[in-house]
Amino acid sequence: MSDLEAERVEGQTAAESQQPAANPQQPAAQTYETAAARVEEIIRRLDSGEASLNETLELVSEGKALIELCADQLAAVGDALEQLRLDELVSRLEGETSA
């Protein structure tokens, strides 16, 4: 292996060791807060311009999955809040009817 190839491999190894490997299965087990923090890390890494093409593709894929996870969790919270409001309204209406 030439010195240039060794430096290239060494550089990639150092860059890859700074960031955890993308894991498509990982987002499902994460909390909203953990996923949002990871998205911020991904954005910083992409903004740095230091990611290789392959790393960029992996980060974008991971980021997309995490954003979808966050959106799903926010939608679930919104649905739960809406249900609570409806339940509260029904209770008030039932209370007015029986009074």
Contact map, one row per residue, 1 for C-alpha under 8 A:
111011000000000000000000000000000000000000000000000000000000000000000000000000000000000000000000000
111111000000000000000000000000000000000000000000000000000000000000000000000000000000000000000000000
111111100000000000000000000000000000000000000000000000000000000000000000000000000000000000000000000
011111110000000000000000000000000000000000000000000000000000000000000000000000000000000000000000000
111111111000000000000000000000000000000000000000000000000000000000000000000000000000000000000000000
111111111100000000000000000000000000000000000000000000000000000000000000000000000000000000000000000
001111111110000000000000000000000000000000000000000000000000000000000000000000000000000000000000000
000111111111000000000000000000000000000000000000000000000000000000000000000000000000000000000000000
000011111111100000000000000000000000000000000000000000000000000000000000000000000000000000000000000
000001111111110000000000000000000000000000000000000000000000000000000000000000000000000000000000000
000000111111111000000000000000000000000000000000000000000000000000000000000000000000000000000000000
000000011111111100000000000000000000000000000000000000000000000000000000000000000000000000000000000
000000001111111110000000000000000000000000000000000000000000000000000000000000000000000000000000000
000000000111111111000000000000000000000000000000000000000000000000000000000000000000000000000000000
000000000011111111100000000000000000000000000000001000000000000000000000000000000000000000000000000
000000000001111111111000000000000000000000000000000000000000000000000000000000000000000000000000000
000000000000111111110000000000000000000000000000000000000000000000000000000000000000000000000000000
000000000000011111110000000000000000000000000000000000000000000000000000000000000000000000000000000
000000000000001111111000000000000000000000000000000000000000000000000000000000000000000000000000000
000000000000000111111100000000000000000000000000000000000000000000000000000000000000000000000000000
000000000000000100111110000000000000000000000000000000000000000000000000000000000000000000000000000
000000000000000000011111000000000000000000000000000000000110010000000000000000000000000000000000000
000000000000000000001111111000000000000000000000000000000000010000000000000000000000000000000000000
000000000000000000000111111000000000000000000000000000000000110010000000000000000000000000000000000
000000000000000000000011111110000000000000000000000000000000000000000000000000000000000000000000000
000000000000000000000011111111000000000000000000000000000000000000000000000000000000000000000000000
000000000000000000000011111111000010000000000000000000000000010011001000000000000000000000000000000
000000000000000000000000111111000000000000000000000000000000000000001000000000000000000000000000000
000000000000000000000000111111100000000000000000000000000000000000000000000000000000000000000000000
000000000000000000000000011111110110000000000000000000000000000000000000000000000000000000000000000
000000000000000000000000000011111110000000000000000000000000000000000000000000000000000000000000000
000000000000000000000000000001111111000000000000000000000000000000001100100000000000000000000000000
000000000000000000000000000000111111100000000000000000000000000000000000000000000000000000000000000
000000000000000000000000000001111111110000000000000000000000000000000000000000000000000000000000000
000000000000000000000000001001111111111000000000000000000000000001101100000000000000000000000000000
000000000000000000000000000000011111111100000000000000000000000001100100000000000000000000000000000
000000000000000000000000000000001111111110000000000000000000000000000000000000000000000000000000000
000000000000000000000000000000000111111111000000000000000000001001000000000000000000000000000000000
000000000000000000000000000000000011111111100000000000000000001001100000000000000000000000000000000
000000000000000000000000000000000001111111110000000000000000000000000000000000000000000000000000000
000000000000000000000000000000000000111111111000000000000000000000000000000000000000000000000000000
000000000000000000000000000000000000011111111100000000000011001000000000000000000000000000000000000
000000000000000000000000000000000000001111111110000000000000000000000000000000000000000000000000000
000000000000000000000000000000000000000111111111000000000000000000000000000000000000000000000000000
000000000000000000000000000000000000000011111111111000000000000000000000000000000000000000000000000
000000000000000000000000000000000000000001111111111000010010000000000000000000000000000000000000000
000000000000000000000000000000000000000000111111100000000000000000000000000000000000000000000000000
000000000000000000000000000000000000000000011111111000000000000000000000000000000000000000000000000
000000000000000000000000000000000000000000001111111000000000000000000000000000000000000000000000000
000000000000000000000000000000000000000000001101111100000000000000000000000000000000000000000000000
000000000000001000000000000000000000000000001101111111110000000000000000000000000000000000000000000
000000000000000000000000000000000000000000000000011111110000000000000000000000000000000000000000000
000000000000000000000000000000000000000000000000001111111000000000000000000000000000000000000000000
000000000000000000000000000000000000000000000000001111111100000000000000000000000000000000000000000
000000000000000000000000000000000000000000000000001111111110000000000000000000000000000000000000000
000000000000000000000000000000000000000000000100001111111111000000000000000000000000000000000000000
000000000000000000000000000000000000000000000000000011111111100000000000000000000000000000000000000
000000000000000000000100000000000000000000000000000001111111110000000000000000000000000000000000000
000000000000000000000100000000000000000001000100000000111111111000000000000000000000000000000000000
000000000000000000000000000000000000000001000000000000011111111100000000000000000000000000000000000
000000000000000000000001000000000000000000000000000000001111111110000000000000000000000000000000000
000000000000000000000111001000000000000000000000000000000111111111000000000000000000000000000000000
000000000000000000000000000000000000011001000000000000000011111111100000000000000000000000000000000
000000000000000000000000000000000000000000000000000000000001111111110000000000000000000000000000000
000000000000000000000001001000000000000000000000000000000000111111111000000000000000000000000000000
000000000000000000000000001000000011011000000000000000000000011111111100000000000000000000000000000
000000000000000000000000000000000011001000000000000000000000001111111110000000000000000000000000000
000000000000000000000000000000000000000000000000000000000000000111111111000000000000000000000000000
000000000000000000000000001100010010000000000000000000000000000011111111100000000000000000000000000
000000000000000000000000000000010011000000000000000000000000000001111111110000000000000000000000000
000000000000000000000000000000000000000000000000000000000000000000111111111000000000000000000000000
000000000000000000000000000000000000000000000000000000000000000000011111111100000000000000000000000
000000000000000000000000000000010000000000000000000000000000000000001111111110000000000000000000000
000000000000000000000000000000000000000000000000000000000000000000000111111111000000000000000000000
000000000000000000000000000000000000000000000000000000000000000000000011111111100000000000000000000
000000000000000000000000000000000000000000000000000000000000000000000001111111110000000000000000000
000000000000000000000000000000000000000000000000000000000000000000000000111111111000000000000000000
000000000000000000000000000000000000000000000000000000000000000000000000011111111100000000000000000
000000000000000000000000000000000000000000000000000000000000000000000000001111111110000000000000000
000000000000000000000000000000000000000000000000000000000000000000000000000111111111000000000000000
000000000000000000000000000000000000000000000000000000000000000000000000000011111111100000000000000
000000000000000000000000000000000000000000000000000000000000000000000000000001111111110000000000000
000000000000000000000000000000000000000000000000000000000000000000000000000000111111111000000000000
000000000000000000000000000000000000000000000000000000000000000000000000000000011111111100000000000
000000000000000000000000000000000000000000000000000000000000000000000000000000001111111110000000000
000000000000000000000000000000000000000000000000000000000000000000000000000000000111111111000000000
000000000000000000000000000000000000000000000000000000000000000000000000000000000011111111100000000
000000000000000000000000000000000000000000000000000000000000000000000000000000000001111111110000000
000000000000000000000000000000000000000000000000000000000000000000000000000000000000111111111000000
000000000000000000000000000000000000000000000000000000000000000000000000000000000000011111111100000
000000000000000000000000000000000000000000000000000000000000000000000000000000000000001111111110000
000000000000000000000000000000000000000000000000000000000000000000000000000000000000000111111111000
000000000000000000000000000000000000000000000000000000000000000000000000000000000000000011111111100
000000000000000000000000000000000000000000000000000000000000000000000000000000000000000001111111110
000000000000000000000000000000000000000000000000000000000000000000000000000000000000000000111111111
000000000000000000000000000000000000000000000000000000000000000000000000000000000000000000011111111
000000000000000000000000000000000000000000000000000000000000000000000000000000000000000000001111111
000000000000000000000000000000000000000000000000000000000000000000000000000000000000000000000111111
000000000000000000000000000000000000000000000000000000000000000000000000000000000000000000000011111
